[in-house]
Amino acid sequence: MKKKGAAFLVAAMVLSLTMGNCVFAEEGLKEVTISLQPAPHSLGAYVALEKGWFEEEGLDVDVLTYIAGAPQLEAVASDAWTVGVMGVAAGITGLMSYDLTCLGFSQWDYFNQNLYARSDSEIVAAGSGNVEGYPDIYGTADLYRGKTILCTKGSMGHLELLASLAALGLTEDDVDIVHMEVAAAYQAFLAGEGDMVCLWSTFASDGEAEGLVAVAGAEAAKLYVPSVILASDKALEDEETTQKILNVMIRGFMWVMDHPDEAAEYYYDICEEEGVTCTEEYASELIHKAYGPSVAEYREMYENDEFTENLANVMKYYIAAGTYVEDDVEKVTSGFDGSMLIKALDYYEENYAELDG
């Protein structure tokens, strides 16, 4: 990627890609650090960096790349970054425990979040269509009871597991959830541990190549949730710079939706550089499935309070699991501030729409 430093550090499941790590800021550019994940919801920002769009807006950007939300949030506590893109599960934690502000959403984050079982599982043998209202979920509630599930707690995978259990009329108390980061969970499951595993992104692709079967998941459980763009208090103190970051991110998100073939090539390259297993075929499949709001849809969501409704919907599952209580919903929904998003949409239409279309 453009301006990437030579150092590539791996610690605590963090893939830290510091772009500009060994490069002095260009004269006249504002130095900022953002955080992303090697996932479709962050792709627009990576593309913007590669194309030099941040520099065009007067920003010299370093990027910290994280494999999961937990270490990403731990880093913001020490002011490692100011604006970040992540899944909504980590976003809820950021709003609740780190006092971050949600500036908006990037892409919908449900299409590759699944619960997998081995092909010889009794749940797979039972087939789908047994759960009223959820025709794509395999098995029955009785077959899930008591099962050991490997899952990254606090992740989007955990959230889709909660939604899947709720669709079956079950709760976390009906199964045994073993917390593991997704990479470790995937390897452990292949080694024979657990009855099911929560996987996403390229881990899901790898699992399917190994013969694993998606028996439930976000889409099957009708959990349609977005990824989020979060900002720290430090970012909000410099509103002008943060607005520029968001302007460029929105441009990148829109470009990915309008250019899926080229965007898939960018995504494959990112996975290669981050050490994330991926094939060109899977990158293409994933990015063509990825979907984010258009400018008109963003505006409609804002006007109809759909941003806060989506956050409240996520909280519903966490409340049912006992993770949060009803009083916490207000803190989460009040953590959304779409004023910069609207300005970014205006800026996009005025400056980028015809240029990038």
N, C-alpha and C positions, 0 to 999 in steps of 0.2 A: 504494500500500500504506500501511497505517496507520503514522504517525509517520515517513514518508519525508522526508528532507531535500531541499532544492531542488537540491543539487548532484548532477550525474550525470557521473561522470568515466570516461573510456575511456582505458586505457593498457595496452600490452603484452598486448592481447587480453583485458584484464580489464574486465568490466562491473562497476563498483563502485557498488552501491546501498547507501548508508549510511542506515539507518533510524534516525531520531533524531539525525542528524548536526548539526542546528541546534536540537535540543530538549534542554533540561536534564533530567536524570534526575528522575523524579517522587520526591518525598520518601519515603524509606523503601524505595525499590526498589534492588536491586543491579544495577549497570551491568555488562553482559557483551557481548561481540561474538562472533557465530558466523559461519560462512561456508557458503554454499549455491551451487547452480548452477540456472539456469533450466531444470530438467529434472524429470520426474515423481518421481524419487527424493528431491527436496528439497521437493516440494509440501506435504507435511504440516506442515513447519516454517513455510512461508509462510502457510498457513491459520491456524496457531496464532497467528502474529503479528497477522494481520488480525482475528482473533476476540478478541484480548486475553488469550489463555490464559497467556502468559508473565507478564504483569502480575499475573494472579491468583495466580501462584506466587511473587510478590515480585521479579520480574526486569524490568529495563529493558534491552531487547535491541536492539543494533545488528546489522544484517546486511550482510555484504560478499558481493556476488554475482559469481561468476566464470564465464566462458564455458567454461573448461577447467581440468583439475586441476593442470597445471604451475604457472601463476601463483598458483593457490590455495595450493599447497605452498610456493612461494617466500615468500608473505606470512606464513605461520605462523612462518617462521624469525625474523621480526622481531616476533613476538608480536602480529601484527595481529588474530588471532582465536584462540579457545581450543577450540571444538568445531566440526567441519565435516562436511558430507555430500558425498560424491563417488563417482565410479565406482570399481570395484575395482582397475582398473589404476593409477590415481593413488594409491589406497589402499595398494597394494603398495609403491610408491615412498615413500609416507609412513612406512610401517612400517620399510622398509629404510634410508632415507637421512635421515629426519627424526626418528626415534625416537618416532613417535606411537604411540598405543595405540588399538586397535580396540574400541569399546564395543559394537558390534553391527551389524546390517544394517538397511537400510530396505526397499527394494523389489528385486525381481529386475530385472536390467538387461540383458536379452538380446533383447527383443521388437522393438526398432527399431534394432538395431546391424547394419548391412549393408554388403556390398561391392557397389558398383554398376558396371555397364558401360553403354556406349551401346547403343541398340537395334539398331544395325547391326554390333555386335561378333560375331566368330565364336564367342565363348563363348555368347552369347545364341542364336545360330543353332543351336548344337549341342543346346540344350534341357537339361532336367534329367533325372535318373534314370540318369546314366552312371557315378556314383560309388557303389560298393557300400557299403551301410550309411548313405548320406547322400543320399536320393532327392531332396532339395530343392536340392542344389547343381547349378548349371549347368556344362556343359562337361566337359572331361577334364584330367588333369594336363598333358598335352602342350600344350594350348591356353593354359595359364597360364604355362608356362615362358617366361622372358624378358620378361614383361609389365612395364610401368612402372605402379606403383600409388601414388597420392597418399594419404598417410595421416599422421595425427598420432601420431608415435611416443610410446609411454608412455601412450597413451589406451586406453579400452575398444575403440575402433575398431582400434587396433593389435593388441589381444588377440584380437578376433574374426578379424582377418586371419590371425594365427598359427594359430588353431584351424581356420580354413578351409583353409589350406595343409596343415596336418597331416592333415586329412581326405582331401586329395588325394594324400597321400604326399609332399608337398613341404616345403621349408623356406624361410626368408627368402633363402637363397643362390640359390634358383631364380628369384627375381623381383628387380626393381629398385624398392625402396621410396624414395620421395621424401618427406621430412618436410615437412609444412605444417600449420599450425593448420586446423581443420576449415572455418572460414569461407573462408579463402584457398584451401584445396584445392577446395572446391565451386566457387568462381568460376573457378579455373584450369581445372578439368575442363570446365566449360561453354564455356570459351574454346578448348578443343581440346587441352589438355595431358594427358598420361598416357593409359593404356588402361583403368584402373579407379580408383575412389576410395572411401575408407571414409567413410561418412556416418552420422549418427544424429540423433535428435530431429527438430526442424523442418527441418533440412537434408535429411534423408531424404525428408520429405514434399515439400519443394520439388523435389528431384531427380526424384521419381516424377512430379510434375506436369510436369516438363520432358521426360518420356519415358525417363528412366533406368530400368534394370532391375536389380533385386537378384538377383545371380547366386550369392551366398553370404552368409554372415553367422553371427552367434552362434547363433541358433536352428537354422538349417540345419546348422551344424556341431556341434550338440548341446552347445553351451557355455552352461550354465545357471548364471550367476554373479549375485551380488547387489551392490548398492551398499553402501557402508560408512559408518559414523559414526565419525569419528576424533577423538581428544582429545589436546591437547598436555600436556607435563609441568606447565605452569602450570595447566591445567584440573584435573589430578589432585591438585594441591596444595590446591585448594579443592573437596573432594569434595562438600560439601553443595550448592554452587551448581551443579556439573556434574550432580549427580543430578537437580536440579530441571529443568535444561535437557533432560536425557534423558527425564524424566517427561513433559514437555510435547511433545517430539518424538514419542514413542510415541503419545500421544493424537492428535496430528495425523495420523500415518501411518494409524492405525486409522480415523480419521474419513474420510480420503480413500477408503479401501476400502469404507466403508459408505455413502458419499454420492458416487458417481462423477459424477452429473449436475452437482451443484453444484460439485464439485471441478474439473470440466472448465472451468467458467466462471472459477474462480480461476486456473487454469493459463493460459487465454487472456489474461486481464488481465495476468498476470505477463509473458508474452511481449511483449505490447503495450508495457508499461512498460520492459522491458529492451531493446527494439529488436530482438527476435528475431522473424523472419517466422513468422506462424502464422495459420491460419484457425480460426474457431469449430468447423468440421466436423472439422478435424484434431485440435484440442485434445480434442474429445469422443472421437474414435476412439482417440487415444493413451492418455487416462486410463482409458477402459474396458478397454483391453488391459493396462494396468499392473496388476501383482499383487505384493502384499507378504504376508508371513506373518501369520496370525492369532495371537492370544495363545497358543493351544494349539500351533500350529506353531512359534512362537518357542521355547517351552519344550521341545518335542521335539527341535528342532535343537540346543539347548544341551545337553540330556541325552545326546544321541547324538554329541556332538562334531562336528556337521555344520558348524559355523562354521569350525573349523580345517580340516576336510576341504575345504571350498570354497576357502579360501585356498591350501591345498596344491595343489589342482587347477589353480588359476591359475598357480602357480609351475611346474607341469609344462611349460606352453607356453613360459614364459620360459627355462627351463633348456634346452629343445630348441632355442631360438633363440640360445642362448649369452649371454643377457642376465644370467642368474644361474646359480649352481651349486647342487648338491645341499645343500651345507652352509648355504645361505641359507634353506632351507625352515624350519628350526628357529627362526630369528630372526623370520620372518614369522608363523608359527603361535603362537609364544610371545607375540607382540604383541597377541593377543586376550585380553581380560578381560571376561567377561560378567556379573560380579557386579552392576554397576550396572543392566544390562539386566534381570536378574531382579527387582531391586527396582522398576524402572520398570513392569514387567508387573504386579507385585503392586499397585502404586499405581494403575495404570490400572483394574484390576478392582475395587478398593475404592472408587475415587472417580469414574471417568469412564464406565465401560462402560454402565451404565444411563442415565446422563445424555445421552450422545451417540448411543446406539444408535437 
